[in-house]
Amino acid sequence: MADESITLNSVKAPLTYVSRQELYPITYQDEPGKSLSDRRASYDSQLMNIFNGRAPAYKFNLDNDGFVLCRHETMVTNYFNANEVKKEYSKEIHDLVKNITGASFVHVFDHTIRTSDDNQRLKEKAREPVQVVHNDYTESSATKRVIDLLPRAKSSKLLSSRFAVVQVWRPIKGVVRKLPLAICNSRSLSQKDFVVTQLVLPNRKGEFYQVRHNPLHEWFFFPYMTSSEVLLFKGYDSEKDGRARFTAHSAFEDPTSTLNAPERLSIESRTFIFFD
């Protein structure tokens, strides 16, 4: 039973979408390791087919589909060591994203550890897996984040040409057997599916997209990802020429997981990428 999802073409699992009637949702998010996110909105659970992205027939890439799975080794031994992550892992992620995208400039700006183990989350100041369909940036918030984090003169110059947000998701302990990440093919998303959601943090406000259900959504996952694999996906792309711009995603309950499956532990890194 534990290895069933590797060989299945797909699994059926509920995904949590924001309600179609919801207009002005708000999410309150505390510092990592404190209270869970407080989502002020109504939601609908929809049973969806989630296809096995490892099937040989699928050949994904960032611009066509919004995501791609890569094999990627790391020298990092302790992801809870902030200095090691900042010095070693940021460089590894920078080089990986630059190589995959061909961007002229890459800026790694965030690493978030998530665990489904509440005790570990509190102890290590981590966040919980997000079991709501969402995209982390909106049409305006990606640009605002660049302006917030980069020097004004530099950001003004960089934003004059194409830029994108690429996120990198990696398991950091063993094999993912609980709460894997489901990712929606960008080509199956419509702008009408997105609901701008205010994000309220202790030190700032932002916004992201929650997603309404659409039966056309095409979902994938990569069963039993290991720490030697990473999933790259787009949170935003300024180019509007038909390429993937947003990629909805969510953790989900894999129906083939066993009751004693180990808790999920993962790290998600975020990067700005710019093109000449």
Secondary structure, 3 states (H helix, E strand, C coil): CCCHHHHCCEEEEEEEEECCCCCCCEEECCCCCCCCCEEECCEEEEEEEEEECCCCCCCCCHHHHCEEEEECCCCCCCCCCHHHHHHHHHHHHHHHHHHHHCCCEEEEEEEEEEECCHHHHHHHCCECCCCCCEECCCCCHHHHHHHHHCCHHHHHHHCCCCEEEEEEEEECCCECCCCCEEEECHHHCCHHHEEEEEEECCCCEEEEEEEECCCCCCEEECCCCECCEEEEEEEEECCCCCCCCCCCEEECCCCCCCCCCCCCEEEEEEEEEECC
